[in-house]
Amino acid sequence: MIKVLLVDDSPVAITILKRILAKSPMIEVVGTAGNGREALSLIPQVKPDVICTDLHMPVMDGLEFTKEVMARHPLPILLVSVSALEGSINAFKVIEAGAVDMFLKPNASSGPDGERVASELIMKIKILAGVQVFRKIRPDSVSGAGISNIKEYKSKVQNPKSKIRIIVIGASTGGPLALQTILTNLPADFPLPIICVQHISDGFLQGFIEWLFGQCRMKVEIAKSGDIPRPGNIYFPKEMTHLNLDGTGRFVLSSEPPYDGHRPSITITMKAIAGYYGNSAFGILLTGMGKDGAEGLLAIKQAGGITIAQDEASSIVFGMPKQAIFLGAAGYIAPLEEIGPLILNVGGQLLEQKKT
């Protein structure tokens, strides 16, 4: 049984969440609180496995509450908020403080859409119940860890026959903070385009873009159909939209059905990159539940490109990288803290080649 604590100052929101979670025999709501301070006093009594918290609350809001939980009782936190409608950049401050994932606060609607929302929320809570928050990335958590086959990696990067022209990164649960760790290392004049496919709840993408944009030196934007990926830019697909490439390497957005349960699909984008760029592609698969991206990473490897999967120790959820490793799609396995420098190494090699 997964024990859940609900934190929200709206009695209506609490009622809706309790009704949804009651649909799962694996979940029990063990307590409710109207603000963060009240919730902090409840945690030692009810001993939750997962906390669902709103962002905007009186006395102590979701951001301060998350900071306190991480300092006192580290637990998986799911932000359940309407903040997407109020400027969801604030939601990512909660992620930065230690929350694992986010979800747009459901309303009282029923029917197919209501059932889909309920199913997604229940699945997120089940995923978070398996997360060990003390494994969140800290500098000391990867001391002594390193990329597998580092000499071979450097040799491949330095080989002019496999000159990298594009980087594609896929992530899911735990991805926003992982992407922040990687992308904020890169300079504004980084000589490659980067495409990122992040599974994210409806309504939060724009806030995520703004949050990253405020911390990255590279330009961060949503890909547009017909555009060509340009060096120094980081691209994300639109919400609920697959990102593909046409025969000239231009972006193609589509609303075709989800693939492996996801739209956007990491695998669809990675296969498109493999098909167009071949051995000039560099694919990276980060933390996340499920198997999306594993087939795509394999396509890049089979095309002769470079592929990296995040290691288990630094992954919030070791699902997608594990599947990629199982398929033989990961040419290299690396801790999160080393992936940014490895990308920088590729950029440095390209700049050196331009000088000679």
Summary of the structure (lengths in Angstrom):
residues: 356
radius of gyration: 20.5
end to end distance: 62.3
largest distance: 66.5
contacts: 1315
relative contact order: 0.12
helix: 43%
strand: 20%
